[in-house]
C-alpha cells in the first residue's frame, strides 16, 4: 500500500488589518482571511497603536507584533487555529503589562 503525499504551498501574508473585533490578512494568492481577534488575547488587550505596529516575518509566512511579543502564522490562520498560549503565560504577560501602563 502506498500513500500519496500532497505538499500544499502556504500563501504569503501581504498586508494586515486589525479592528476592534477582527484580524484580517491579505494573502499573496488574492484571498483575504479574517478571524475573530478574541482568538489572540494579546491583540484583544492591545491599544490601536500596538495593533498597528506589526511586521511580516518568515518570508511572508507569519506576522509579528513587537510591542506584544505576538507571532501568528499564516498556516494557523488558514487552518483555524487560535492562539496556543497557555492561560498561565497569558496571565503573567497581562499582569506585567498592567504594571507598565
N, C-alpha and C positions, 0 to 999 in steps of 0.2 A: 504494500500500500504506500502510495506517495502522497505528499501534501503539497499544496500549491501556496507558495509564499508570495504575498502581494505587498509590495512596498508602496506606501502612499506618500506622496510629496506634500508636506505641510506648506501652505502658502505663507508668505511673509506678512508681518504687520507693516502697514504703510502710514497709518495715522490713527490717533486715539482721541476719543471724546469721552469725558466723564461728566455726567449730570448729577443731580441730587439723588437719582434712583437707578441710573443705568450706566454701564460701561460699554462703550461701542468701539469696535476696532474695524477699520477698513483694511481689507486683505489684498494682496498682490494679484489674486485671481479675479478681482472685481466684486467679490462678495463683501458684505459687512456683517459682522456678528455682534449682537447685543445680549448682555446678560445682566441680571439684577446686581446692583452694586452691593447688596447685602451678602452676596457670595464672598466678598472680600472686606472683612470688618475694618481693616486699616483704612481702606478707601472710604468706608462709611463714616469713620470718625475724623476724616481729614478735612482741612479747610479747602476752599476753592483753589487757593494759590498752591497748596500742596498737591492737589489732584491734577493741576495743570503742569506740574514740574515732573514730567516723565521723559524717558528716552527709550528708543528701540535698542534692544541688545541681541546678541547671538545671531547676527546677520538677519535680523527680522523675525526670529523665532520666539522672541519674548519682549516684554515691556518691563521697565524698571522705574520705580518711584524712589528717588534718593532720599527725600525727606521722611519717607515712611518705611524705608527698608523693605519694600514690597516688590516681588517679582511675579509676573504672571506670564505663562507660556501660551502661545497661540494654540498649541496642541490641546492643552487643558480647556481652553475656551471652546474649541471645536468639539471636544468630547463631553462637554457639560460638567466638568469637574470644578466645583468651588474650591476655595482655599482649604488646604490641608493642615493649616496651622492649628495646633492644639489650643484648647481653652486656657491652659496654664501659661503658655507662651504669649498668647494674645493679652491676657490679664496683666502679665508682667510688663509688656510693651505699653499698654494703656495706663497703668499706674505710673510708669516712668514719664510718660507723656504729660499726664496731669500735673506732675511736679514742675515741668518746664513751662507750662502755659500760664 
